[in-house]
């Protein structure tokens, strides 16, 4: 796998009224997920101007004094501001990035409104003029993109096109505005250490500074360079489980570059908290293959997140 061989897939055909056209795009997506676990999407229909407005909003938030950002610090939920080095991995090394996180709206009548669920809670907005409107607009545009991709997954497996999307009524679908400061030391500084994502899919917009690296099947770290007009999509552990490991959840990381700030917008696209994820529901498992046990989406995600989020550990202490 090289930078050039990560597929770039025009997904506009998934919105065609012609079933064969939709199936052809779905086949491309399925091959990319089986082979790499990563692919670029073009033809997504999200205007560049809307994306840039969101990036400008992110920049205005992260250039505020730290005490202003900390006014909406995320605590027992993943809503609000997460500071530099808030997350760490198994070796105890922290990620050098900060973020603002939001999720699918939780109205007052929703049972999760009171904040007892760490992965489904009301959003927390900064007191910052011109911030909320572009950020929310980008959230819902990316959410719609995720639903389109899931329809492609279903077609690839010969399932009804709403097989996955029907589990996204009260989803655990989070977007993060991420800021990676310039590398400060002489060695390599990791904005995000090598990891797999936990959920179904991640949809990533990245700026022109790059830094994302994907591990090849042979163990080599290869750049997933920014391509104008595209998003990067990758398979997470939950989707890999759902497909009985047929879709690959691939290690990746972010390297902070000297002298430049990097901005990215990952969208972690996950279904309803109580979704029953059963690999046996997906056709095509070889007769001699071991079938993984079912899991429930929400508890699975909480277990994975709580391994490395400092704020959750502090709340539990």
C-alpha angles and dihedrals in degrees: 000000000000134000089266095051097057096104122246106210124193101217097184088102090068086074093053119117087224112093094205090055091051091047092051092056090044090055090055091050093047092051091050092050093047093047108033111003086223134079141155122241126210128173090052096136098228108134118236090228091059091050092049090050088056092049090050089052090050092050091050090052097048094046090060117103113277092247090060092050091047091058087083098034113163112244126162091356132050093246124114133006124357114193130222113290092013091135129052136181136224094287091054094247115137129231111245101222139091129215152185114223132198136166145192110314115269110203122210093258092056113105089230094057094098091064101247093129111072094205099041116047140125116287120253116217128198121237091249123131115237095012109102102048099059092038094053091044091054091046094058094042091054091045089056090049090053091052090052092052091049090054086056091052091052093050090049090058095043092249129136108281092244094052093109101022093059088068092062102080096111098010134185090231114151132182124200129199100210129197121192111191121217117282109265106186134065094249131062112294116202117218085189123006121229111291145136120243116251105221142054103289138340120215112200133193111191131185125237095271094080123195100154113125128186125202115238121221086260093056098255119139110233129183120250092205121202113265115196115248095018142101124212114234124194136180118246131211095262093055090045088053092047090055093045090250094304090120110059123234101205131202114247139164143184124239116204111227125221116259100005137091114224124209126192137166114214118185114202104206114201134156132243115311094248097045112143106226107199120169089202088070092066114082124229104051108150113252093240096047123108110242115224120236119259119260134192113243102225101047089043091055094044090053092053097044095048090060092075113012109107095199092056091050090050091052091050095048 
